[in-house]
């Protein structure tokens, strides 16, 4: 009687590809491994989605806050050039819209991201006599309010941001609640620290 030994991990039975097993062919083991890997990847993606959404919202809000800082700085600069009076938002980005131009270069470059939208409100303007007396641009304003809110509340942002002539930035913690701008200031908001 002769015994054969399999050296090098050959098949030990008909239809099997895994040494020492007789239960499943090699392609079945490959399918089981593939299902386990796909299930693990799915679990990782599901568990990381809330973190990714929070990171995206934080990034969108940081860009919105940066834009608000840029607008407030441009308004301060415009007031320095324009005899103490700020200018409408359109004049900051395109000086030709406010002849005689305060500056030949735009005081505000860039725009808000697609995740947020803005509302710029002029709450009061100087009188024609004040403009004539100071030599300010005809489209000068006295007080303004800028509200920046997410286009999709809860998806692109969690907070509504507001700034006004004071340059202080504040927010509402709920993206569905707008600040009270009736007095030319950001009302019913919390200061951004």
PAPAZA-402972 format. One record per residue (C-alpha): residue number from 0; x, z, y; residue in one letter. Coordinates in steps of 0.25 Angstrom, whole numbers, plus 5000, padded with zeros to 4 digits. Layout:
REM residues N
num_xx_zz_yy_residu
NUM_X_Z_Y_a
...
REM end
This chain:
REM residues 193
num_xx_zz_yy_residu
0_5000_5000_5000_x
1_5005_4996_5013_x
2_5002_5003_5026_x
3_5003_4995_5039_x
4_5006_5002_5052_x
5_5002_4997_5066_x
6_5014_4998_5075_x
7_5012_4996_5090_x
8_4998_4999_5092_x
9_4991_4988_5085_x
10_4976_4988_5082_x
11_4972_4998_5071_x
12_4959_4992_5068_x
13_4950_4980_5069_x
14_4945_4978_5084_x
15_4953_4989_5090_x
16_4963_4988_5101_x
17_4966_5003_5103_x
18_4976_5009_5093_x
19_4971_5019_5084_x
20_4956_5017_5087_x
21_4946_5010_5079_x
22_4934_5012_5089_x
23_4935_5002_5100_x
24_4941_4989_5102_x
25_4951_4988_5114_x
26_4942_4981_5123_x
27_4932_4992_5122_x
28_4943_5002_5126_x
29_4946_4993_5138_x
30_4931_4993_5142_x
31_4930_5008_5141_x
32_4943_5010_5150_x
33_4937_5000_5160_x
34_4924_5007_5161_x
35_4931_5021_5163_x
36_4940_5015_5174_x
37_4928_5008_5181_x
38_4920_5022_5180_x
39_4932_5029_5186_x
40_4934_5019_5198_x
41_4919_5020_5200_x
42_4919_5035_5201_x
43_4931_5035_5210_x
44_4924_5025_5220_x
45_4911_5033_5220_x
46_4918_5046_5223_x
47_4927_5040_5234_x
48_4915_5033_5241_x
49_4911_5045_5250_x
50_4926_5047_5254_x
51_4927_5032_5257_x
52_4915_5032_5266_x
53_4919_5045_5273_x
54_4933_5038_5276_x
55_4926_5026_5281_x
56_4917_5034_5290_x
57_4929_5042_5295_x
58_4936_5029_5298_x
59_4924_5023_5305_x
60_4922_5035_5314_x
61_4937_5036_5317_x
62_4936_5022_5322_x
63_4924_5025_5330_x
64_4930_5037_5337_x
65_4943_5029_5340_x
66_4934_5018_5347_x
67_4927_5029_5355_x
68_4940_5034_5360_x
69_4944_5020_5364_x
70_4931_5018_5372_x
71_4933_5032_5379_x
72_4947_5029_5382_x
73_4944_5015_5387_x
74_4933_5021_5396_x
75_4942_5031_5402_x
76_4952_5020_5405_x
77_4941_5011_5411_x
78_4937_5023_5420_x
79_4951_5024_5425_x
80_4952_5009_5428_x
81_4938_5009_5434_x
82_4937_5019_5445_x
83_4932_5030_5435_x
84_4921_5022_5429_x
85_4920_5018_5414_x
86_4916_5005_5409_x
87_4906_4999_5399_x
88_4912_4997_5385_x
89_4912_4982_5387_x
90_4921_4983_5399_x
91_4931_4991_5391_x
92_4933_4980_5381_x
93_4932_4968_5390_x
94_4936_4971_5404_x
95_4930_4957_5409_x
96_4916_4962_5406_x
97_4918_4972_5418_x
98_4923_4964_5430_x
99_4931_4968_5438_x
100_4939_4972_5425_x
101_4944_4986_5425_x
102_4955_4981_5416_x
103_4960_4968_5411_x
104_4962_4974_5397_x
105_4951_4979_5388_x
106_4951_4995_5389_x
107_4944_4995_5375_x
108_4949_4987_5364_x
109_4943_4987_5350_x
110_4929_4990_5346_x
111_4921_4999_5337_x
112_4921_4997_5322_x
113_4910_4991_5314_x
114_4906_5005_5309_x
115_4902_5010_5322_x
116_4894_5004_5334_x
117_4894_5009_5348_x
118_4884_5011_5360_x
119_4891_5012_5374_x
120_4881_5017_5384_x
121_4883_5018_5399_x
122_4876_5030_5404_x
123_4879_5029_5419_x
124_4886_5019_5429_x
125_4891_5021_5443_x
126_4883_5016_5454_x
127_4887_5003_5461_x
128_4892_5011_5473_x
129_4901_5019_5464_x
130_4907_5006_5458_x
131_4909_4999_5472_x
132_4915_5012_5477_x
133_4925_5014_5466_x
134_4928_5000_5463_x
135_4924_5001_5448_x
136_4919_4990_5439_x
137_4905_4986_5441_x
138_4901_4989_5426_x
139_4907_5004_5427_x
140_4900_5015_5421_x
141_4900_5030_5423_x
142_4896_5036_5409_x
143_4896_5030_5396_x
144_4893_5034_5381_x
145_4898_5027_5369_x
146_4891_5030_5355_x
147_4898_5025_5342_x
148_4889_5026_5330_x
149_4891_5021_5315_x
150_4884_5008_5312_x
151_4880_5014_5298_x
152_4878_5029_5300_x
153_4884_5037_5288_x
154_4891_5024_5283_x
155_4901_5020_5294_x
156_4900_5033_5302_x
157_4895_5047_5302_x
158_4895_5050_5317_x
159_4891_5044_5330_x
160_4902_5045_5341_x
161_4900_5046_5356_x
162_4908_5046_5368_x
163_4905_5045_5383_x
164_4912_5045_5397_x
165_4918_5058_5394_x
166_4926_5052_5382_x
167_4923_5063_5372_x
168_4919_5058_5359_x
169_4907_5065_5351_x
170_4899_5062_5339_x
171_4886_5064_5332_x
172_4888_5069_5317_x
173_4877_5060_5312_x
174_4878_5045_5313_x
175_4863_5044_5315_x
176_4863_5053_5328_x
177_4867_5047_5341_x
178_4872_5055_5352_x
179_4864_5057_5365_x
180_4870_5048_5376_x
181_4858_5050_5386_x
182_4866_5058_5396_x
183_4878_5048_5395_x
184_4886_5058_5386_x
185_4887_5060_5371_x
186_4876_5070_5368_x
187_4873_5077_5355_x
188_4886_5074_5349_x
189_4898_5082_5344_x
190_4912_5081_5350_x
191_4922_5073_5342_x
192_4935_5082_5340_x
REM end
